[in-house]
Amino acid sequence: MRLSVFYGPEGVPAAGSPDCAVAIDVLRATTTIAAALGSGAEAVQVFSGVEELKTACEAWPEGKRITLGERGGDKIPGFALGNSPLELPPEILREKRVFMTTTNGTRSLERMRGTPCLLAASLVNLASLLSFLKEKAFESVWVVCSGWEGAYSLEDAFCAGAIAAGIEGALANDEAIAAAALYQQWKKEPLRLLLSSSHGQRLLKRGLLKDLAFCAQLNSLDVLPIQSEPGLFIREETRK
Ligand code: MLT
């Protein structure tokens, strides 16, 4: 397998495409997508813009839809839910379609939407992701970190490193090798790494320590979000 890590969607080459892409936004979008599907949401549909989201949402049956979104870490006014993976109770989400937009995470998913197999990963579903990648044995996999508004983010690079470290024998690019070294350095203290990161600090200032603790729990969810049609994510095992 050829494994390439990109530290932001802006760094993804304009030409070419892998067999499989993995988008990462540990804090918090891809963690929240896994948690929403884990709480029984029928699907999560992602949008980079609010207006486009509202149009699609209004076309979906009332009672079967819910909005979720943030800008800069804060809930979007008028939306039902913010981007906290802790505030997704099954009683509210069961069988609903979640219409979601976030500052960075939904942008990287959108950037990779043309890939034949697109997955959303974070620390909570690493084991599910790795077993899927091993089983499928793709020839080329691109791991795309979301970063923060075009900048590198430590927690996404750490997660990319966990993926790189978990795939034996891959032909890895320099970014993947560096990310794997970061993972080896911090793997016993994921929460401390998240707390040290700039977005972790931003969330901490908003009193969201519990969100960080949830996002730092490696392999706590057996849920792998996979794109079933452009922009739409469902649980991998329900795709067949
Ligand atoms: C994002 O997409 O930028 C993040 O998920 C922001 C957040 O922590 O809500």
Boltz pocket constraint, residues with backbone or C-beta under 6 A from the ligand:
constraints:
  - pocket:
      binder: B
      contacts: [[A, 25], [A, 27], [A, 28], [A, 29], [A, 30], [A, 70], [A, 72], [A, 73], [A, 74], [A, 83], [A, 102], [A, 103], [A, 104], [A, 105], [A, 106], [A, 146], [A, 147], [A, 203]]
      max_distance: 6.0
